[in-house]
Structure formats: C-alpha cells, structure tokens
Amino acid sequence: MTSLELLAPAKNLACGIAAIDHGADAVYIGAPRFGARAAAGNSIDDICQLCNYAHQFGAKVYVTLNTIIYDDEIESVRVIIRQLEEAGVDAILVQDMAVLTMLQEQQSQMALHASTQTDNRTAEKVRWLQDIGFSRAVLARELSAEEIAEIHREVPGIELEVFVHGALCVSYSGICYASEHCFHRSANRGECAQFCRMRFSLVDADGKEIEHERYLLSLKDMNQSDNLQKLVEAGATSFKIEGRLKDVAYVKNVTAAYSERLNAIIRQHPDKYRRASQGFCEYTFTPDLNRTFNRGYTSYFLNGRQPDIASFDSPKAVGAFVGTVKEIRGNSFNVAGVTSFANGDGLCFLNEERKFEGLRANRVEGNRIYPFKMPRNLRPGMALYRNNDQEFERMLDKPSATRKIPVRIALCAVDDGFELGAGDVTVHFAAEHQLAQKSPRKNLIRQLSKLGDTIYVCTEVDVPDDFNYFIPNSQLSEMRRQLVAELSKVKSRPQTPVSQREKQKGGEGKYAYPYLYNIANRLSQQFYGATSLTAYELKGGNGPIMQCRHCIRYSLGYCVKHGGKRPSWHEPLSLVLGDARRFRLEFDCQHCQMNVYAEAR
C-alpha cells in the first residue's frame, strides 16, 4: 500500500488547523525566522499547538527553514532547531547545507526534506540529496510527468513531493536573483519582490518594440487537480498546495477540493493506495477551485510544453468567467448568463487597451448590477469575470468542516473485570462481574458509542453474544472517557536519527556560475569544500539572474523548433521596465530554457 499525502500551506496556526480539518495529511508552516516567506513566520508555541492538533489524526507538520543563512545567524538557527525538535515537528525543509549540517550534528529526529529552493530537477541531483541524508526531495515545478517518473525509477528510495496547485515562479526556484539585483530583496532570503509580476516592453537589438508594457514574465496559477492520477503513477507521493501567504478561506477550499480528488483515486484503487493520515471530512460547502483566488489555471509542463501558461494581460486574480455585458443603462448594467451575483462581488473586465479593470457590485437586482462606481471603459459584449465571490467567502468564514476518525469499539469480560478496546488500544477496568437481570446489549451499545465532540466517531460496538453483565452507566462513561484519552495521546515521530553520511563534494565546475550554489556562510563552504563559492547576495555575479522554462519566444508563437513562425526581429531581445532598466534574454534552445541577464545602465 502506498500512502498518498496531501500537503497544505499554513500562514499561521488558524490556517494550519483549517487545513487539517479540511483533509490535509500534512501542513507546512514557517519557522519564526529563516523561512522562504519572510512575512509568514510563526512562534514556537503556535507550531507546538499545531503539532499537537495534527498528530491526533496522524497528520504531520513540516517547518520551512529554507533560506540561505549568514554567518552571524548560525547560532540563532541552532536554537530554533532545538525548539522545533521539542515542539514535535516532523520534518524540516532545507535549502542551505549549513542547516543540514546543524541538524545532523544535533542528531535530530526530524526528517530532512530538500526544499524546491535546492533546484531539484534531475535524477542525479535527487540521488545526491538522498546520499547526504535527505528522505524527501521537493521537485521543481517545471518537471513533466515523464521526468518525474524517470527520477522515481532512478532514485526509488527517496520520497518525491510535487506542487499541484497555486502560484508559479517563472524562474527555477532557488536560482532567481532578480529581486536581489533590482531591489536588494533576496528571494533566497524569503523577500521576493515579485519582479516577474511587473510590466515589461519587449524590444529587439535594433530598438524595435515587439510588445508594449505587458506582463511577459507573469504565469498563470498551477492546477493539477485533473492530473493527480498521472502524478501518482509517476511516483510522487506528496502533493503540495502552494500558498503560505494565503488566507483561511483559500486553504479551506483548495485543501477540500484536492482531498476529495485523492479520495476518489483511492476508491478506484483500494488495494494500492491509502491516505497518509486518519479521518474523514464532512463539508458544509461544495469545494470549487474556480471560486478561489487564481490568475487563470495551467497544468504548466506536466504534459510537455504548452502554449498558454502565461498571463500577459494581468498578474492579478481575474477569477471565473460569469457572463458578458448585455447592455448598459445609466449607473448600472445587465449581464447575459446564468450566474447569480451578490452585493459586494468583485468583478473585472479586459478593456479595449487590453488592461484589466475592476469594479465592486454595490447593489445587485437579479442580473442587473449597480457598481459602486461605473467604469468608463465598460462596453456591451465584454466578458466579465468574478474575482471576489461574496457568497462563497461568507460560507467559508463560518465553521465549514468536521474531521472524524472512525473507530470500532469492542467490549469483553476478563477474569478480574472488563476490557474496552479500539484498534490497537485497550484499557482495562477491574470490577466484579454482576449478572444482568435483562439483556444489557442495547444500553451498552448506546452508552459506549457516545463519543460526542471528540475527534472520533463510533462505527460499531462489538459485544460478545454471551455477554450478560450489568455495568452502571457511570462506569461505562468512565471506560469510554479513558479509551478516548488513550486514543488521543499525541503520536511520536516515526523517524530515526539520520546518521552523518559521507558528503559528496560539489566542486567549482558543477555550475558555470559559482553563485548558483547559494553559499553564504562558513558551514556551507566547509560542506562543499570550496571556499571560493559565494552567494549572489554577498558578491553579485555576471551570469543570469533568472533561468526559466517559460519561453517568451515560444509563448508569442515564434519558436521554430516547436512549429512556430520565423521571427523578423533581430536578437538579442530585451525586457524593458518603465524606468528604462533592461534585461537581455538568452534563448538556450539546446536545453529548451530562457535565461534573463541584467544589463548595465
């Protein structure tokens, strides 16, 4: 049986609990510092509370400690590692090999997961990660199902975690230096300034403008909800939802939607797969991925290179299509379609200048909408999208799920009293045997099945046919209470300490540009045995600031290799910001990759 894990994001404790309640088998959450989302740090106490809550269901908590570390921060990291260990954390996500070294020095019981920030896109890299002590690799988002399957075939002994939903970085993770170069905000330090969501013009070597102020590096959001079976068959076992900056409503809806999809796969193959945690969920709403924040959806490269992965017109959430503008009258307009609207809905449309404009529905009468302010550029026939669904948000603001673990309770008599059991847990009660004057079966079943507001639900009470003893209701209640207490004891981590394994040295020749190792401290230098390798954040570099599988030439229809038109422009092409900063594009067709270089001003 292969365990399938749905891994959900937790901005904070509330989001983490909501993720567990709505079907997550594990959650990942930021440490107080040094997580790849600097704005999503959490206290040790909150992380401890989340561990206690998750472990009731056999769910796990992973903590991101996946930035690069500076020398003066090493001791702070050591302290956080010890605190996370005491809190009961199941695994740590790591980018900087200094953190790996510290975890191994402390003989940590926490599992080691190689963050996607370590740029995991080949079997060779994943095998190296396994050899130095990692039990899991979080694969690059850009990989196809065939590439994932090849990694699994080549390195079958390591767990493979894949992203299935959420925002996409245009650069391979861990080797994007655009924010650091432009704004002195390092993505490798959790401070990405979202350079890729900015507006650029595209010009050729002669200064000819090919595209004017469009979001040429902005990608749609990933959605693999229809491809989970393919990912499972490729060898992935953990399915990760992106979104540690997202709110509770997002976490609830997306987690529930993917949990249902995984359950459907397991129902089809009950002899092959099972969920990685316990319990079933009941929802007060119907999960719908189209009603949650998204920039439009793409399966990215899972099925090979696709033409429609970018969102050139807007980096923001456009939302679901809800109809077309039928007619405009005064301070209102009518929508053709079957969608119902609510006061407060957020709507948007693409104007004649190919820019998205938004409006707020101040009042709704059927399909007639009275905006708070009537947009001047709205025209009949324009497509309308809803990017803020008030009715759905209100549903998700309330308690929207319960998660219960089904148990079968068994009662039996023993020489000196009674035993009550569920699964592998048994509690013993010393008592005299008193024969009942009438059959006690109905009362025993009724009393023992009352699990109330606990996380358990009784599916059956097994009482032997010849059981004919009287047990007072007060004693039955105490037996039930003790059984639940034993069932609810926090489960300990199954991992064992990872031994210090022989390090595979990474020489200077591994990467063409030394800064790609992201070495920012003495422990990492010692790990690689190469003191000349220094992070971009410390010394800069002359190489690419981004390496992308997304290719602008392909997306515009000018990749001859893939059947596109032959371009008339003269390369190299450059992206130009509104402040005239330029970024040269290099099309590495041999590796089907686009590199972005910063040009001197």
Summary of the structure (lengths in Angstrom):
residues: 601
radius of gyration: 27.9
end to end distance: 58.4
largest distance: 101.3
contacts: 1980
relative contact order: 0.13
helix: 28%
strand: 27%
